[in-house]
Amino acid sequence: MTAIIRNTFFSSLLALFVGCASIGLPVPETFNQKLAVSLGAVTAVRESTITLLKAGKISADDAQNVQNQANNLRTGLDIARDIARTDPKAGDAKLTALHSALNALQTYLNTKGSP
């Protein structure tokens, strides 16, 4: 039961940032705010993966693959931060692409967590 609640929480967290704009709440606007959201998304992916593995919803190989992707995305976020120091537009573009990849990975995990 707590695994379902945790998965729902992290999925909702990602949706929250998208939905904030539609109801007038502040959304991350600056590079650093967007970076923080993306770093949180990496953590959510990692924790969701562990939860799904423990629940028997994904195999160990699948969990390792997702964790490897999360590691690559985390490295990409560090690179985006470095790029943004000298070229803010390029850093923001990389961050946007990485955030999209994180959303896709979380969507995949959500399909595995569905009953």
N, C-alpha and C positions, 0 to 999 in steps of 0.2 A: 504494500500500500504506500509506504513512504517513497518507494522508487517511482511510482506513478506520479505522486505529488511533486517530487523533485524534477522529473522530466517535464511535467506540465509547467512548473515554475520557470525553468530555463527557456522553454519554448515561448512562454508568455513574455519573458524578459526581452527576448529579441523582437517579438511582435510589438511590445510596448513602445520601443524606440521608433518604430515605423508608424504606429498609431498615434503617437503623441501629437503630431502635426495636425491630424484630422480633428482632434478635440481641443486644440488651442494650447496644449502644454508645451513647454520648452523642449526642443529637440537639440541634440548635439549639433553645434554649428561650426565650432572651431576645429582645427586639425587635432588639437590635443583632446578635445571632448570626443571626437569621432574615434580617435586612437584608443581612448579609455573604453569606449563601448565595444570596440573590436577585441581588445584584450579580455574583456569580460566574456565575450562570445567564445573565445578560445577556451577559457576556463569552463564555460557551460558545455562545450562540446566534449571536453575531456571527462568531465564528471558524468555527463549523460552516457558516454561510452562505457565507463566503468559500471554504471548502474545497469545498463542493458546487458553487459557481459555477465554480471552477477545474477541477473534474472533469467539468463539463458535465452535471451532474445537475439543475441548475435554470437557468432563464433569467436574464438580467441584470435584467429587469423583476421577476421573482419575488424575486431576491436584494435588489433595492432595496426592495421592499415589506417583506420580512422585516427589513431593516435599519431602515426607518422605524418598524416596530412595536417593534423593540428600543429605538430612541431614545425612543419614547413611554413604554415601560415603564420605562426608566431615569429619565425625568422623573417618572413616577409614584412611583418609589421615593424620589426626593428629596422629593416632596410628602408621602409617607407619613411620612418622617422628620420633616418639619416639623410635621405634624399630631400626631405622637406626643409632641412636646415639651409640648403643651398638653392633649391628650386621648389618653392612651395606648391606650385601647380602640379608638377610631376609627382611630388610626394602625396598630394591629395588624390591624384588619379590612381596611384598605386594602392592607396588606402581604400578607395572606393572599390576597386577590383577585388582586393582581399576580403573586404566586408561581404561582397556578393558571394565569394567562394565559401565564406563561413556560413552564410545563410543557407547555401545549398547543402553543405555538410550537415547542418542542424536539421534541415528538412528531411534528409535521408534518415537521420537518427530517429526523427519523429515517426517515420513510416515503420521503423522497426519496433518502436515502443507502442504502437497502436495494438489494441487487443484483437 
